[in-house]
Amino acid sequence: MRPSGLRCLQLLLLVTLWLTAMTLRAQPAAATLLVHEWGTFTSLQNESGESIGGINTDDEPVPAFVHRISDDLLIRPTEVPASFIKGAAPACHPDVTLRLETPVLYFHLPAGQDLLRGVQVTARFRGGWLSEFYPKAQVDAPGVTKAGFGRLRSGTVGTLMWKDLAVGGEAAGPVTGERVWTAPRAVQSQSVSTTAGETEKFLFYRGVAHIDAPIAAVQDAQTSDLVLQSQLPAALGAHTPLRVRSAWLVDIGADGVVAFRPLPPLLLESTGGEVARVSSRFEPREYDRGNEARLRASLRRALVAEGLFDDEAQALLETWKLSYFRSTGMRVFFLVPRAWTDRYLPLSVSVPAQITRVMVGRIELVTPQQRSVLRQIERSSAARITAEEVRASLDYSRLTMSSPEQRDGIVAEKPLRSDDIKLPKEYQLYLSLGRFRNALILDEAARHPTPGMSALISAYGLAGYRPPEEPVTVSARMSRR
């Protein structure tokens, strides 16, 4: 072939390839299901950045219609001493070092599509059990049996599987007025229905785990600095560094007034090491009643920037309003890198889907105020603690026999007030420790045993759960409340 003919052929081929590319580019992309998820990973860390176990404490309980692997795993919020109430009560499981709190999955159908059937969603939790869920799902919780709970290890993998879901419509789900459930509903998403007839505007689940947060928060007593350190598993080495785009240090005083400061972006390496250093001391002028709204606005902007729709970000903040913004204590919030979430909480959808996952990391810090309270309990008289518990228990017994409502146990679901009975001083100190108070006293008793602390634990039934020494090998496959 002559050179001119070859050039013409090459030119024709290039034109053909260009026209093909332009045609493909002009075609609309295939319609894709959008799946958006948000939730919280919560841990409790001491001054050395070490995780404290026994945090299976639920400060935002969900409605009774939610399914559970067991009613005996989560400690419900109450100020009534366990010793006052007859029957078994949930106790701190020493292996629980992280809470997976209220992940919800929203589904958004492509424009023009009203219904999608036969969808399967599977969530797995490496190192954990998925303990609560709605709608009903197939559950695998290794180590959980009807006889109790075994050891929870980093190698445990809990699983939830929702099969044959129908996505579409606007059914609101079961009737409830509880804010922790109604707040996530305030989103323009399609409903999800099961073949058993359960419907909701989202898939919901929670869990507990024996893993560490990706960040350790170490408190430097000499400088009052908070030193943030990376603590990633070696398995994530290929994905590192992981970028934390947004983080905040927050302190909420006993009067509910907020102080906070945004933290710089963080780069987490699998080799560990310091990633940021910030003062943990807030000046009095930094506490302001307008800071709650400012903190909410900052979090909301960051959540939307990570991929949530505005109403989804708002739903997250409303769901955790009390726990995030109004519970006394110092905490670090950060947006969890997607690779860490996918490693520990892999999620799959059986149909083509674009999945956005925005998880908030929450590290509760042990404060000097809490340490002071623990020291006061340790110095208390063991004999007085025991005698005061007996007196208060008798007062409580007389109170619960005073009306039919109280005899039915309703009083046990509500915080005791000073005009109900006079709570002993040491028990009031215990209550002042906040949400994870039981975990805190058990951790302190293990590190620094004293007669006073031992008496408090014994008198009020605060001893932790003792799992079997050997792991339980039978998996619980239950789909019950």
Steps between C-alpha positions, in 0.01 A plus 500: 500500500626844412592734790215735417252213515639387836465849641139515381426168669658616826305823485177311438572274796568796730178671391304179561647461851427864582137471381456182704638668814277803452195276453573307819561820694171647378303199621353538850664294775309195617248577773655415839353452845642747754567363850602747772610390847586684819580385852740535796796298629537579873789409729609591854872569550705566809772763529750272323271454201418142595151366435292421808279192473148445626333781304193302394292785641208633298420867567262531202278189518288420194132396497389155614414387146870499405647148477790399725735206529432517874324724750783440746794650313441875524483690827197729488516855636362509852607651828340225703770285664501143371494380861156658542347304211437129520611280212795499267626821346750553214856550618816644346652254252878550533564433131281785372741784419302665219134578433352513151208736552199552274628444151209553264489430126289722276400397147441741212360355178600636159267757345201336339528175698234437765585154630799267519449142616726217606770711665736333748711700746774342712694667782791334679678622812861387540569457869138557597139397534219682323267512796189697392332534161183586313336369289546133579817345362691173501759519779829328568654590837789262578534449873141594586266226616182482701721416796693827480791679337842362427819691439495779246829500310656690211441191286126485571286591198134578559266510200159640407333410172179657373363288214245572227440862593267725304615861467239762418208696641473722806370275778605644836544178696375405848331761716735659753561840652858436611733767363789259447280325243295782357799726432652267236161490326514870412673422170368484144587137430317195368356251745637149541264203547554135584294202386378472862336843470742709707558842348715801584662796327843351565688191609618531858760311701737535796783297646779451753859402428844416635704736283679832546405830344734613218622783724640489853462818706783529753480766771832662588475586870806729486380728220120441501535408133292236332726291276319318221673187377428268211413141590409322178517124444782370282239374252427861400865571414438491125230765535697740718532778574132540583381858505269629772365816341306633798536466879397693811590509870188567709448564871155531655480631855266386775278799415473381138705785352723395209860581412659355188777546250540354152808283453725499193466224236676182610704244306491155659782255430502126570836551673332711769648816643382847593274669247394813692547679829246747638438661836221328692458800728215741428492847650177612672431746219493209250184357657201656330133405472511575131768238443259210475348651187845587363628146560191349337546725197867403469420130521217536253718667238761226538242221472357647180849549358561128559198411285184500713196690384414796719193338657704186576767702679229680695341166595831374641547810714141492626524130588809557713407847629509408868802274485715716271418850617341490847670222695765620744856401417791543261505318167665494161287477187647413161378377163618142463699424182298285261773235473490440878122467496509260206765291673310452826144535375485366143167564330364350180187560291391238246403748227715767334521785749701808578569472875592800715607428857557786746584384851582718800772386739438596862765462770381561855791621715547434871509846655675631814154553651418132455833398652425719799164328548662157478751602769218613729328164463827317569549693825146430622421274792404151383283447808307824439444418132350162595278647773379786277406256224287300744323817616438625145380158386238496776389852401470387139294196601255721688484737200421225249220369717332839527303490172388246237706682235818465701423140596485420128863605475454824307708688753794277418509642145533860617781684678453527874459854630613641832136525609448128428763370737824634640773342288821425690792735439725238341225390263441861397872526429473186288210650298701817437755299301266501200402247237791259541513524879482123554793440263698775673466361851578144388810621316609702804435209736716274284786750499474629858287272720383660826243395763281800415481423128448128563217579743325725246519232229377228735226702671336628180541196276751663264731203439589436138398207285736203502504324163616138478874452494480307174326654198151374434500339156130470430365787289167653585280516195209691642260752361304582810450794728 
